[in-house]
């Protein structure tokens, strides 16, 4: 009974390291890992040991005898990744990426390696995990919100609770005795880069790509226009977007762009309200959805179906959960493309698309329409959006789609970080393997590093940040071992006092645990995994209720937690 990886795969590679027979590919040191839509278990080589099940942080692996109906297509998908061969013949082994960093030469040093990580999303937490594999390393993580974990908390759709399970791993990392949170602290406002450098050997920025790429056409900015990213943040109760003016009194929504986020938004907009009410969707979003008039969500893409930006796992999940249709002309194009496409993943996408109905039959539930070869030209409307005008790609044909809400989902972009160089064209901090590079001299800036989207651009999945962060950590550790990083000028107590003086409302790990526990209690009362606080004031009030550790642990508190003046 081989195991199967399902659509909630996060690609962090934990299963690869756990597998004793090397049957999960592509591995992080194989060329296809960075671009693969998911990982695959070889059904012939799998020995059914279950090690991968225990290692997976999001519960994405199951025995092929325990798959739900929605997961059954993944058994064939896993098998199709591997070439045909006689039973019992295994794929040749490949070298695995070492799961730990090289030993630190810290005995002769006055200070153990101390690193500040700016950003508590997946890249930052994976970097902390790699650093803390070595005894004596100390990690301080800074986050501008009172709650950690970035896009996992605010960017994953609420009906993807299995994906959010990766936060359990992050919580275990945060419980490490040499890990410390400085939440509700904004670097650049409450503390500067130079001050972080003075109190650490190195500063590693893992701040993501927080800005949306904007669609530059007439009418963008009218009431009723926005971005899918902002919409997801509003759904998830992000405090900076809780007051977003979302109006769902219209029968049609148009999403421009067809990546995974677009599919997430469309799926949630057409989901069963009873199902949504059992997730961690924000109260304000659920209330708005209860009064929604939306009957159709159109996902419009410039290119042809074979170039669809969404991943195969997301498409399988969408079709299983929602009513999805495709225009007859696009479906004909799909069937023509099937004759020329050899890539198995692309072929499976097209095969699924080829089976979708054209939407001509009436529907009793809201539906999602996939539309292709539509290049947006302008947003129509005077006081508010009334429609979108497209040109059919490669022709002069103009097509109008009436709508009251337009969301763009065309990618992300990093923003400049104070005191660091920035590549405006690429939207990243210039770097070499994670070392920040001075573009004028071409040399590394001492003690400055990046990981995640601000390092490589907005590519990959949650787990892709694991190998990305590991590369950066290896570079940082090598610089420390070779004496390139200056020792901190002051100890951890001085840092805590500095931060507390600038931001009295700093939240530590105990404060976050208090917020977390309060949200879970609020949610469980309604049969939900949690009910999030959507205002910073409420978060801080919950954090203030954190219990004070026993007096016998005062030494640990002085060393590892923030201190009052």
C-alpha positions as CSV (number, residue, x, y, z in Angstrom):
1,X,0.0,0.0,0.0
2,X,2.1,3.0,-1.2
3,X,1.6,6.4,0.2
4,X,0.4,9.3,-1.9
5,X,1.1,13.1,-1.7
6,X,-2.1,15.1,-2.1
7,X,-3.0,18.6,-3.1
8,X,-2.1,20.2,0.2
9,X,1.6,19.5,-0.3
10,X,3.8,22.5,0.8
11,X,7.0,21.3,-0.9
12,X,9.2,21.9,2.1
13,X,11.0,18.6,1.5
14,X,10.7,17.3,5.1
15,X,9.3,14.0,3.7
16,X,12.4,13.7,1.4
17,X,14.7,13.8,4.4
18,X,12.6,11.3,6.3
19,X,12.2,8.7,3.6
20,X,14.7,5.8,4.1
21,X,14.5,4.5,0.5
22,X,14.7,7.7,-1.4
23,X,11.3,7.3,-3.1
24,X,10.1,10.9,-3.0
25,X,11.1,13.2,-5.8
26,X,12.2,15.7,-7.0
27,X,14.6,16.1,-4.0
28,X,15.8,19.6,-3.1
29,X,19.1,19.0,-4.8
30,X,17.5,17.9,-8.1
31,X,17.0,20.5,-10.8
32,X,13.2,20.2,-11.0
33,X,12.6,20.9,-7.3
34,X,12.3,24.7,-7.5
35,X,9.8,24.6,-10.3
36,X,7.8,21.4,-9.5
37,X,4.2,22.0,-8.6
38,X,4.4,19.3,-5.9
39,X,6.4,16.3,-4.8
40,X,5.7,12.7,-5.8
41,X,6.0,9.3,-4.1
42,X,7.2,6.4,-6.2
43,X,4.5,3.7,-5.7
44,X,7.0,0.9,-6.7
45,X,9.8,2.0,-4.4
46,X,7.6,3.0,-1.4
47,X,8.0,0.5,1.5
48,X,5.0,1.8,3.5
49,X,7.1,2.8,6.5
50,X,5.0,5.9,7.2
51,X,8.1,8.1,7.9
52,X,6.9,10.6,5.4
53,X,3.5,10.8,7.0
54,X,5.0,11.8,10.4
55,X,7.4,14.3,8.7
56,X,4.9,16.2,6.6
57,X,4.0,19.4,8.4
58,X,0.7,19.9,6.6
59,X,-0.8,16.4,6.7
60,X,-0.6,16.0,2.9
61,X,0.4,12.3,2.8
62,X,-1.9,9.4,3.1
63,X,-2.0,5.7,2.3
64,X,-3.6,4.9,-1.1
65,X,-6.2,2.9,0.7
66,X,-7.4,5.9,2.8
67,X,-7.8,8.5,0.1
68,X,-11.0,10.6,0.0
69,X,-12.8,10.7,-3.4
70,X,-11.3,14.1,-4.0
71,X,-7.8,12.8,-3.4
72,X,-8.0,9.7,-5.6
73,X,-6.7,11.4,-8.8
74,X,-3.4,12.0,-6.9
75,X,-2.6,8.3,-6.8
76,X,-2.3,8.2,-10.6
77,X,-0.6,11.6,-10.6
78,X,2.1,10.4,-8.2
79,X,2.6,7.3,-10.3
80,X,2.7,9.2,-13.6
81,X,5.8,11.1,-12.5
82,X,7.9,8.0,-12.7
83,X,8.9,6.1,-15.9
84,X,7.3,2.7,-16.5
85,X,9.5,-0.2,-15.3
86,X,9.0,-3.8,-14.0
87,X,7.6,-4.2,-10.5
88,X,10.3,-4.1,-7.9
89,X,12.8,-2.1,-10.0
90,X,13.5,1.1,-8.2
91,X,14.6,4.5,-9.5
92,X,18.3,5.1,-9.0
93,X,19.2,6.9,-5.8
94,X,20.2,10.5,-5.9
95,X,22.2,12.4,-3.3
96,X,20.1,14.2,-0.8
97,X,20.6,17.7,0.4
98,X,22.1,17.5,4.0
99,X,19.4,18.4,6.4
100,X,21.8,20.2,8.8
101,X,24.3,23.0,8.3
102,X,28.0,22.6,8.8
103,X,29.3,22.6,12.4
104,X,29.9,26.1,13.9
105,X,33.3,26.9,15.1
106,X,32.2,28.8,18.2
107,X,34.4,27.6,21.0
108,X,37.1,30.1,20.3
109,X,34.7,33.0,20.0
110,X,33.6,35.4,22.7
111,X,30.0,35.5,21.5
112,X,27.9,32.6,20.2
113,X,26.3,33.3,16.8
114,X,23.4,35.7,17.3
115,X,21.1,36.4,14.3
116,X,18.2,38.9,13.9
117,X,15.6,37.7,11.4
118,X,13.2,40.3,10.1
119,X,9.9,38.7,9.1
120,X,8.2,35.7,10.7
121,X,6.7,34.0,7.6
122,X,7.8,30.7,6.2
123,X,11.2,31.9,5.0
124,X,12.0,33.5,8.4
125,X,10.8,30.5,10.4
126,X,12.6,28.0,8.2
127,X,15.8,30.0,8.5
128,X,15.4,30.1,12.3
129,X,14.9,26.3,12.3
130,X,18.2,25.7,10.4
131,X,20.2,28.1,12.6
132,X,18.9,26.5,15.8
133,X,20.0,23.0,14.7
134,X,23.4,24.1,16.2
135,X,23.9,24.3,19.9
136,X,24.4,27.8,21.3
137,X,23.0,29.8,18.3
138,X,20.6,32.5,19.3
139,X,17.8,33.8,17.1
140,X,15.6,36.9,17.5
141,X,12.7,37.3,15.1
142,X,11.1,40.7,14.4
143,X,7.6,41.1,13.0
144,X,5.6,44.3,12.6
145,X,2.3,42.6,13.5
146,X,1.5,41.2,17.0
147,X,0.9,37.8,15.4
148,X,3.5,35.8,13.4
149,X,3.7,33.5,10.4
150,X,3.0,36.0,7.6
151,X,1.1,34.6,4.5
152,X,0.4,31.3,6.2
153,X,-1.9,33.2,8.6
154,X,-3.1,36.0,6.3
155,X,-2.6,34.6,2.7
156,X,-3.8,31.0,2.7
157,X,-7.5,30.6,2.0
158,X,-9.6,29.7,5.1
159,X,-10.9,26.5,3.5
160,X,-7.3,25.2,3.2
161,X,-6.9,24.4,6.9
162,X,-4.5,21.5,6.1
163,X,-2.0,23.9,4.6
164,X,-2.2,26.1,7.7
165,X,-1.0,23.1,9.8
166,X,2.6,24.1,9.0
167,X,2.2,26.7,11.8
168,X,2.4,23.7,14.2
169,X,6.0,23.3,13.0
170,X,6.6,27.0,13.4
171,X,5.3,26.9,16.9
172,X,7.7,24.2,17.8
173,X,10.6,26.3,16.4
174,X,9.4,29.3,18.5
175,X,9.4,27.2,21.6
176,X,13.2,26.7,21.4
177,X,15.0,28.1,24.4
178,X,17.3,30.2,22.2
179,X,14.5,31.6,20.0
180,X,12.9,35.0,20.9
181,X,10.0,36.8,19.3
182,X,9.9,40.6,19.0
183,X,6.3,41.0,17.7
184,X,4.6,44.3,17.0
185,X,8.0,45.7,16.3
186,X,8.6,47.4,12.9
187,X,12.2,47.4,11.7
188,X,12.9,50.8,10.2
189,X,10.4,52.5,12.6
190,X,11.1,51.1,16.1
191,X,14.6,49.9,15.5
192,X,17.0,50.5,12.6
193,X,19.1,48.1,10.5
194,X,22.3,49.5,12.1
195,X,20.9,49.0,15.6
196,X,20.1,45.4,14.7
197,X,23.6,45.0,13.3
198,X,25.1,46.4,16.5
199,X,23.3,43.7,18.6
200,X,23.8,40.7,16.3
201,X,26.4,39.1,14.1
202,X,24.0,39.2,11.2
203,X,20.6,40.5,10.1
204,X,18.5,38.2,7.8
205,X,15.6,39.8,6.0
206,X,12.7,37.5,5.1
207,X,10.1,40.1,4.5
208,X,8.5,38.6,1.3
209,X,7.1,40.5,-1.6
210,X,4.2,42.4,0.1
211,X,3.2,44.6,-2.8
212,X,0.8,43.5,-5.6
213,X,1.8,44.0,-9.2
214,X,-0.7,46.7,-10.4
215,X,-2.6,46.5,-13.7
216,X,-2.0,49.8,-15.5
217,X,-5.2,50.4,-17.4
218,X,-7.9,53.1,-17.3
219,X,-10.4,52.7,-14.6
220,X,-8.2,50.9,-12.0
221,X,-8.8,52.6,-8.8
222,X,-12.6,53.0,-9.2
223,X,-14.7,51.8,-6.3
224,X,-15.2,48.1,-6.9
225,X,-11.6,47.4,-8.1
226,X,-8.9,45.8,-6.0
227,X,-6.5,43.0,-5.8
228,X,-7.0,39.4,-5.0
229,X,-4.2,39.5,-2.4
230,X,-6.0,42.3,-0.5
231,X,-9.2,40.4,-0.7
232,X,-7.6,37.2,0.8
233,X,-6.1,39.3,3.6
234,X,-9.6,40.8,4.3
235,X,-11.1,37.3,4.4
236,X,-8.4,36.2,6.8
237,X,-8.9,39.1,9.2
238,X,-5.5,40.9,8.6
239,X,-5.8,44.0,10.7
240,X,-4.5,46.3,7.9
241,X,-7.3,45.1,5.6
242,X,-10.2,44.5,8.0
243,X,-11.9,47.7,6.9
244,X,-11.6,46.9,3.1
245,X,-14.8,48.0,1.4
246,X,-16.0,44.7,-0.1
247,X,-19.4,44.9,-1.8
248,X,-20.8,41.6,-3.0
249,X,-24.3,42.9,-4.1
250,X,-23.5,42.1,-7.7
251,X,-24.1,38.8,-9.6
252,X,-20.7,38.6,-11.3
253,X,-17.1,39.1,-10.1
254,X,-14.2,39.2,-12.6
255,X,-10.7,38.1,-11.5
256,X,-7.9,39.1,-13.9
257,X,-5.1,36.5,-13.8
258,X,-5.4,32.8,-13.3
259,X,-2.8,31.7,-10.7
260,X,-3.5,29.8,-7.5
261,X,-4.6,32.9,-5.6
262,X,-7.2,33.7,-8.3
263,X,-8.5,30.1,-7.9
264,X,-8.6,30.5,-4.1
265,X,-10.7,33.7,-4.3
266,X,-13.1,32.2,-6.8
267,X,-13.5,29.0,-4.8
268,X,-14.2,31.0,-1.6
269,X,-16.6,33.4,-3.3
270,X,-18.7,30.4,-4.6
271,X,-18.3,28.1,-1.5
272,X,-21.1,26.7,0.6
273,X,-21.6,29.1,3.5
274,X,-22.0,26.2,6.0
275,X,-18.6,25.0,5.0
276,X,-17.0,28.4,5.3
277,X,-18.6,28.8,8.7
278,X,-16.5,25.9,10.0
279,X,-13.2,27.6,9.0
280,X,-11.2,30.4,10.5
281,X,-12.7,33.0,8.0
282,X,-13.1,36.4,9.7
283,X,-16.4,37.3,11.1
284,X,-16.8,40.4,8.9
285,X,-16.1,38.4,5.7
286,X,-18.5,35.6,6.7
287,X,-21.2,38.2,7.4
288,X,-20.6,39.8,4.0
289,X,-20.7,36.4,2.3
290,X,-24.1,35.6,3.9
291,X,-25.6,38.6,2.0
292,X,-23.7,37.9,-1.3
293,X,-25.5,38.1,-4.6
294,X,-22.6,36.6,-6.6
295,X,-23.7,33.9,-9.0
296,X,-20.6,33.7,-11.3
297,X,-16.9,34.4,-10.9
298,X,-15.0,34.8,-14.2
299,X,-11.3,34.0,-14.1
300,X,-9.8,35.8,-17.1
301,X,-6.4,35.0,-18.5
302,X,-4.4,36.7,-21.4
303,X,-2.9,33.4,-22.7
304,X,-4.2,30.1,-23.8
305,X,-5.2,27.1,-21.6
306,X,-1.9,25.4,-22.0
307,X,-0.2,28.4,-20.3
308,X,-2.5,28.4,-17.3
309,X,-0.7,29.7,-14.3
310,X,-2.5,27.7,-11.6
311,X,-1.0,24.4,-10.5
312,X,-2.4,21.0,-11.2
313,X,-3.2,20.2,-7.5
314,X,-5.1,23.5,-7.2
315,X,-7.1,22.7,-10.3
316,X,-8.0,19.3,-9.1
317,X,-9.1,20.7,-5.8
318,X,-11.1,23.5,-7.5
319,X,-13.0,21.1,-9.8
320,X,-13.7,18.8,-6.8
321,X,-15.1,21.5,-4.6
322,X,-16.8,23.9,-7.1
323,X,-18.9,24.1,-10.2
324,X,-16.4,25.1,-12.9
325,X,-17.3,25.8,-16.6
326,X,-15.3,26.8,-19.6
327,X,-16.4,28.5,-22.8
328,X,-16.9,26.1,-25.7
329,X,-14.3,27.9,-27.9
330,X,-11.7,27.6,-25.1
331,X,-12.6,23.9,-24.6
332,X,-12.1,23.3,-28.3
333,X,-8.6,24.9,-28.0
334,X,-7.9,22.7,-25.1
335,X,-8.6,19.6,-27.1
336,X,-6.4,20.8,-30.0
337,X,-3.6,21.4,-27.6
338,X,-3.9,18.0,-26.1
339,X,-2.6,16.6,-29.4
340,X,0.7,18.4,-29.1
341,X,1.5,18.6,-25.4
342,X,3.8,15.8,-24.0
343,X,4.5,17.1,-20.5
344,X,2.5,14.9,-18.1
345,X,1.5,17.6,-15.7
346,X,0.4,20.0,-18.5
347,X,-1.5,17.1,-20.2
348,X,-3.4,16.3,-17.1
349,X,-4.4,20.0,-16.7
350,X,-5.7,20.0,-20.2
351,X,-7.5,16.7,-19.8
352,X,-9.3,18.1,-16.8
353,X,-10.2,21.3,-18.6
354,X,-11.4,19.3,-21.6
355,X,-14.1,17.6,-19.5
356,X,-15.6,20.8,-18.1
357,X,-19.1,21.8,-19.3
358,X,-19.6,25.0,-21.3
359,X,-22.0,26.6,-18.8
360,X,-24.9,26.7,-21.1
361,X,-27.1,24.7,-18.7
362,X,-28.7,26.6,-15.8
363,X,-27.1,26.2,-12.4
364,X,-28.6,26.1,-9.0
365,X,-25.4,27.2,-7.3
366,X,-22.7,29.9,-8.0
367,X,-20.2,28.8,-10.5
368,X,-16.7,29.6,-11.8
369,X,-16.0,30.4,-15.4
370,X,-12.5,29.9,-16.8
371,X,-11.9,32.3,-19.7
372,X,-8.8,32.5,-21.9
373,X,-7.1,34.9,-24.4
374,X,-8.7,38.0,-22.9
375,X,-6.3,41.0,-22.6
376,X,-7.9,43.7,-20.3
377,X,-8.0,47.2,-21.9
378,X,-10.0,49.3,-19.5
379,X,-12.4,49.2,-16.5
380,X,-15.8,50.6,-17.3
381,X,-17.9,52.8,-15.1
382,X,-18.2,56.3,-13.7
383,X,-18.9,56.3,-10.0
384,X,-18.2,52.5,-9.7
385,X,-17.2,49.6,-11.8
386,X,-19.8,48.4,-14.2
387,X,-17.7,46.1,-16.4
388,X,-14.3,45.2,-18.0
389,X,-13.4,45.7,-21.6
390,X,-11.1,43.0,-23.1
391,X,-9.5,42.4,-26.5
392,X,-9.4,38.8,-27.6
393,X,-5.6,38.1,-27.8
394,X,-4.3,38.1,-31.4
395,X,-7.4,39.7,-32.8
396,X,-9.2,43.1,-32.9
397,X,-12.4,41.6,-31.3
398,X,-13.5,43.6,-28.2
399,X,-15.4,41.7,-25.5
400,X,-17.2,43.3,-22.6
401,X,-18.0,41.5,-19.3
402,X,-20.4,43.2,-16.9
403,X,-19.4,43.1,-13.3
404,X,-19.6,45.0,-10.0
405,X,-16.3,43.8,-8.6
406,X,-12.9,43.4,-10.4
407,X,-9.9,41.8,-8.6
408,X,-6.5,41.6,-10.2
409,X,-4.2,38.6,-9.5
410,X,-1.1,39.2,-11.6
411,X,1.7,38.6,-9.2
412,X,3.6,40.2,-6.3
413,X,6.5,42.6,-6.0
414,X,9.0,43.2,-3.2
415,X,9.5,46.7,-1.8
416,X,12.7,48.5,-0.8
417,X,14.2,48.0,2.6
418,X,15.7,51.0,4.4
419,X,19.5,50.9,4.4
420,X,19.7,48.0,1.9
421,X,20.1,48.2,-1.9
422,X,17.2,47.3,-4.1
423,X,16.8,46.1,-7.6
424,X,13.8,47.9,-8.8
425,X,13.5,46.0,-12.1
426,X,13.4,42.6,-10.4
427,X,11.7,43.8,-7.2
428,X,14.3,42.1,-5.0
429,X,17.3,42.9,-2.8
430,X,20.4,42.2,-4.9
431,X,22.1,39.1,-3.5
432,X,24.4,36.2,-4.2
433,X,23.1,33.1,-2.6
434,X,21.4,35.2,0.2
435,X,24.4,37.5,0.8
436,X,23.2,41.1,0.1
437,X,25.4,42.6,-2.6
438,X,26.4,46.3,-2.9
439,X,25.6,46.9,-6.6
440,X,28.3,49.6,-6.9
441,X,31.2,47.5,-5.7
442,X,29.8,44.0,-6.3
443,X,30.9,43.0,-2.8
444,X,28.7,41.6,0.0
445,X,27.4,44.0,2.6
446,X,28.8,42.6,5.9
447,X,26.2,41.0,8.1
448,X,23.2,41.5,5.7
449,X,21.3,38.5,4.3
450,X,18.0,37.8,2.6
451,X,15.8,34.7,2.2
452,X,12.4,34.0,0.6
453,X,10.6,36.2,-2.0
454,X,12.7,39.3,-1.2
455,X,15.7,37.2,-2.2
456,X,14.5,35.2,-5.3
457,X,11.2,36.9,-6.3
458,X,7.7,35.6,-5.8
459,X,8.1,32.0,-7.0
460,X,7.5,28.6,-5.4
461,X,5.4,27.4,-2.6
462,X,5.4,27.6,1.2
463,X,8.0,24.8,1.5
464,X,10.2,26.2,-1.3
465,X,11.4,28.7,1.4
466,X,13.0,25.8,3.3
467,X,15.7,25.2,0.8
468,X,16.0,28.9,0.0
469,X,16.5,29.7,3.6
470,X,19.0,26.8,4.0
471,X,21.1,28.3,1.3
472,X,21.2,31.7,3.0
473,X,21.9,30.2,6.4
474,X,24.8,28.2,5.0
475,X,26.3,31.4,3.5
476,X,25.8,33.2,6.9
477,X,27.4,30.4,8.9
478,X,30.4,30.2,6.5
479,X,30.9,34.0,7.0
480,X,30.7,33.6,10.8
481,X,33.1,30.6,10.8
482,X,35.6,32.6,8.6
483,X,35.6,35.6,10.9
484,X,33.8,38.0,8.5
485,X,31.1,39.0,11.0
486,X,31.7,41.5,13.8
487,X,30.7,40.5,17.3
488,X,27.6,42.3,18.9
489,X,28.5,45.4,20.9
490,X,25.9,44.6,23.6
491,X,24.1,41.7,25.1
492,X,20.5,40.5,24.8
493,X,19.3,42.5,27.8
494,X,20.4,45.7,26.1
495,X,18.5,44.8,23.0
496,X,15.4,44.0,24.9
497,X,15.6,47.4,26.8
498,X,16.2,49.3,23.5
499,X,13.1,47.7,21.9
500,X,10.9,48.2,24.9
501,X,11.8,51.8,25.1
502,X,10.9,52.4,21.5
503,X,7.8,50.1,21.5
504,X,6.3,49.5,24.9
505,X,3.7,47.2,23.3
506,X,6.2,44.7,22.1
507,X,4.8,41.1,22.2
508,X,7.0,38.2,23.1
509,X,6.4,34.4,22.6
510,X,4.3,34.2,25.7
511,X,2.1,37.0,24.4
512,X,1.7,35.3,21.1
513,X,0.7,32.0,22.8
514,X,-1.9,34.0,24.8
515,X,-3.3,35.5,21.5
516,X,-3.3,32.1,19.9
517,X,-5.1,30.4,22.8
518,X,-7.7,33.1,23.0
519,X,-8.5,32.9,19.3
520,X,-8.8,29.1,19.5
521,X,-11.2,29.4,22.5
522,X,-13.3,32.0,20.6
523,X,-13.4,29.7,17.6
524,X,-14.2,26.5,19.4
525,X,-17.2,28.1,20.9
526,X,-18.7,28.2,17.4
527,X,-17.3,24.9,16.1
528,X,-14.4,26.6,14.3
529,X,-10.6,26.1,14.5
530,X,-10.2,29.7,15.6
531,X,-11.8,33.1,15.5
532,X,-9.1,35.6,14.8
533,X,-8.7,39.0,16.3
534,X,-8.9,41.6,13.5
535,X,-7.7,44.6,15.4
536,X,-4.2,45.2,16.9
537,X,-5.8,46.6,20.1
538,X,-7.7,43.3,20.7
539,X,-4.5,41.3,20.0
540,X,-2.5,43.4,22.5
541,X,-5.2,43.0,25.1
542,X,-5.1,39.2,24.7
543,X,-1.3,39.2,24.8
544,X,-1.3,41.2,28.1
545,X,-3.2,38.3,29.7
546,X,-0.2,36.0,29.2
547,X,0.8,34.3,32.5
548,X,4.1,35.3,34.1
549,X,6.5,32.4,34.3
550,X,7.3,31.0,37.8
551,X,10.0,32.8,39.7
552,X,12.3,29.8,39.5
553,X,12.6,30.4,35.8
554,X,13.6,34.1,36.2
555,X,17.1,33.5,34.8
556,X,15.6,32.0,31.6
557,X,13.2,34.9,31.3
558,X,16.0,37.4,31.6
559,X,17.9,35.7,28.9
560,X,15.2,34.9,26.4
561,X,12.2,37.2,26.9
562,X,11.8,41.0,26.5
563,X,12.2,43.0,29.6
564,X,10.5,46.1,31.0
565,X,12.5,49.2,31.8
